[in-house]
Amino acid sequence: MLSIADHRRDRAGLRYVYPVVSRRAGGVSVGINLNVNNACNWACAYCQVENLVRGGPPPIDLALLEHELAGFLDELLHGDYLFREVPAEARRLADIAFSGNGEPTSAAEFCEAVQCVAQVLKRFEIFGTLPVRLITNGSLMHRPRVRQGIEVLAEMGGEVWFKIDRALPEEVQLINGVPLDVEGVRRRLAISCEAATTWVQTCWFAIDGHEPGADSRAAYCELLRPLAKQVAGVHLYGLARPSLQPMAGRLGGIEEAALLVFAQEIEKTTGLRVVVSP
C-alpha cells in the first residue's frame, strides 16, 4: 500500500501521473511529474530523486498528460483504488500537485499543463473544489508564461508552495546547490503571492549532527519578514524519506520539539502562521 515513505513516480505505471500519500496535504495527492528525465535546475541535498541531473525536462506530451490524469481520477473517484492501495486513515483525495523529479516550472509547456488540469477538473465537475498545488523552488517565477500558469492555478482555487530552506548564502549553496540572492528570492516570492495564494515550504534538518544555529534561524525570519502580510503561511517539515544524493549520509532529522520551537520563533518574529510536519 501507499505510505508517506513511498513517493515513487512510477507507482501507477504512468508517464506523468503518480499517487502519493502526503502528510502535508493529508491524504492521497495525485502528483504530476513534468521532469520525467530526473532533471532539475537545483540540486537539493535531501532530494529523493535517483540519478538526479541538472537541466530541464523534455517536451511535454500534453494529450498524454490529460489522458493519464482523467483516467487516474476516474479510478480514484469511481473505482476501488483507494481501498486497494491506500491505508484507511488516508483514503481521501487531497489534491493534485505539480511536483515531480525536478522543477515543474522549467517545462516550456508548464502553463499549458496547468490548463490541461483545469479542463480535466471541469470534466469531472470538481473544478474549484479539489485543491491544485504547485510545489516549486520559485526560481523561475519571473518568466511571463510561468506567471500565466500560476494565474490559471489561482482561477482553480489553487495555491503555490514556494521552497525556501535557508537564508544564509553558504547554507543555500550547500543544501540547494545554488547561489543565494535574497532580494531576488523576495521579488519572486512577491510575484507568486500576487498571482496566487502562496505558502513557503521549508525542510529543516541537521547536517553532520548539527541543527541550524541561531544565525540561520534569524536570517530565515529576516528574509520572510518584509513579505509576511502577503504570504499565507509556512509549511515547516522534517526529513521523512532518505535522500538519494551524495550528501545523504550527512543529513539527520530534528526532534519535533525543536521544530515547534523554531515555528514559534517564526510566528513571533514575522507574524506568519506556521504548520509543522515532523
N, C-alpha and C positions, 0 to 999 in steps of 0.2 A: 504493500500500500504506500501511497504518498506520505511523506513526512517532511518536517522543516529541514531535515538534513539531506534531503534528496531533491536537488534542483536540476536534474539532468534535462538538457534541452531536447533530447530525442525520446523522451518518455512516451509520447503519443505516436511516434513513428512518422511525424510530420516535419516539413522543412522549416516553417516559420512559427508554428503554434505549438505551445507546450504548457502543461499544467504543473503548478507547484502548490504546496501548502505554505501560505505566507503568514508568519507570526505577526507581521505588522498590519497586513490587510485583514487578518482574522478569518481565514477560510481559504477556499481554492482561488488562486489567482491564475487567470489564463494569460500566460506570457506570450509576447510577440518578439521574436528574435530576428532582427533585421541583419545582424552581423554573423551570418552563418559560416564565415571563414575565420572566426575567432580573432578578428582584428579590431583593435581599439586605438584611439589616439592618446589614451592614458595607459599606464601600466601599474595598477594598484597592487600593493604588496599582499593584500588579503584576497585578491580575486580568485574565484573558484573555477575559472575557465582553463581547461587544459590546453597546452600548446598556444598560449596567447601570443599574438604578434602585434606589432604596431601597424596601423593603417586604417582603412575604411572598408565597408562592405562592397561586394559585387552588386551589379544591378538587381533590383528587386522585381520579382515576378508578381505584380500586383493582382493579377487574376487568380494565381495560385494562392496567394495570401488570403484573398477574400473567400475563396472556396474552402480552404482549410478552416478558417475561423467560423464560417457558417456551419460547416459540418460538425465541428467540435462543440460549438454552442448547442446545436440540436441534440447531441448526445448528452450533454450536461443537463439541459433543461427538460428534455423529453425522454431520455434513455435512463439506463441504470448505472451510468459511470460513477456517480458519486457513491453509490452503495457498494460497488465492486472495488473501487480503487482508493477511497478516501476514509480515514478514521471518522468515527461517528461525531466526534467533537468539532470536526472541521467541514462537515457536509453542508456547505453553503457556498454559492458562487459569490466571491467577494469583489472581484474587479477584473478588468482587462488591463494589462500593464505592458507598455513598451519597455522591455528590459531583457537583455539577452547576453550574447557573448562579446559585446563591445558597445560603443556609444551609439544609441539609436539615431540621434540627430545627424550623425555623419553620413547617413544614407541620402543620396541625392533625391530619392523619392519619399523622404520622410513625410512631407506634407500630404502627398497622395496616399500614403499608407494610412495616415490618420483619417483621411476622407473615406477610405475603404472600410475602416472600422465603423465609422458613422453610418454608412449605408447598410452594413450588416445589422447593426443595432436597431435601425429603423425597421428593417425587415422582420426582426423578432419582436418589435414593439417594446423594446427596452431602452430606447434612446433617451438619455437624460435620467434614467433610473439606475442603471448599472454604472458604477464609477469606472472611469478610464484614466489611467495614470501614465505619466512619462517619468521613468527613473533615469536621470541624466547627470552627467558631470558638469553640465551647464556651460561648457567651454565654447559652444557654437551658437549661443543664444543671439548673437549679433547678426547672424545671417537672416536676411528677409524671409526666405522660404521656411526656415525653422520657426520663426515667429508666427508666420501664417499657419503653420501646422498646430502650434500651441493655441492659437486663437480658435481653430476648429475644435481642438480639445476642450477649450473653455465652453464652446457652444453646447457640448455634450454634458456639461456639468463636471468635466474632468479637472485634474489637477496635476501639478508638477512636483516631483520630489527631486530637489536640487542638491547634489553632493557637495558638502564642504566638510572634509575630515579634520583638517588642521588649518592654522593661520600663521604659522612661522615658516619662513622660506625653506629652511633646512629640513623641516618635518614634511612639508608638502613634497619636496623633491624626493625624499626617501620613501614616503608612503604612496604617493600618486604618480611619481616619475615625471613630474612637470615642474617648471619654474612657477613661482608664485608672483602674481600681480594683484595686490589687494584691491586697488581701485578698479581693475578690470573685473575681478570677481563681483564686486559690488555693482558695477554697471550691468553686468549680465544677469545678476540676481534681480536687479530692479526691472530689467526688461521682462523677465519671466513673471514677476509679480504684477506688472501692468497688463500682461496678456492673459493670465490665468491664476487661479488660487495656487500658491506655491509654498511648499514645506521645504525646510532644509533637512537633509538626511546626513547623519554623522556616525561613522563607525569609530568607536572609541576602544582602544585596546593597548596592551603593553608591548614594548619591544625590548628584547633581552632582559625581561623580568622587571622592567621599569615602566610604571604608569606615566602618562603625560604629566608634566610638572605644573606648578603654579603659573609660570610664564606662558606655557602652552594654553592653559585654560583662559588666562586673561586676554591673550591675543585673539583667541577664538571669539570671546564675548565682544571684544572691541570691533572685530570685523563685522559682526552682526548688528551691533547696537544702532548704527545710523538707519538701518532698514527695518527696525523692529516693528514699526507700525504697518509695514507693507507685507511682511512675511506672516503666513498663517500660524507657524509654529516650527518646532524642531522634533524630528524623529532621532532620538539618541539610542544607538543599539550596539551590542557587543558582537563578538565572533560566534557564529552558530555552526559554521561548516569549515572544514580545513582548507587553507589556502593551497593552491597548486602552483604557486610562484616560488622563485628561488629563495625568498625571504621567509618562507613558511615556518622554518624551524626557530625563527627569532620572535615569532608573534605569540602572544598569550592573552588569555581572557582577563577581564576585570570583574571583580565581585559586583553583584547587583547593588550592594550598599554604596559602593564607590560611585557607580553610575548615577544613583539617586542624589548623592551629594553634589556631583557636577551639575545635574539637572537643576537642582535648587540654586546653584551659583548662576547658571544661565538665566533662570527666571528672575532672580533678584537683580542681576546686572542689566538685563536687556528688557525685561517685562514680557518676554516671549513665553508662550506655553510650550512645555517640553513633555513628550511622550517617550517613556523608556521601555525598550525591549532588550532584556539582558542577553 
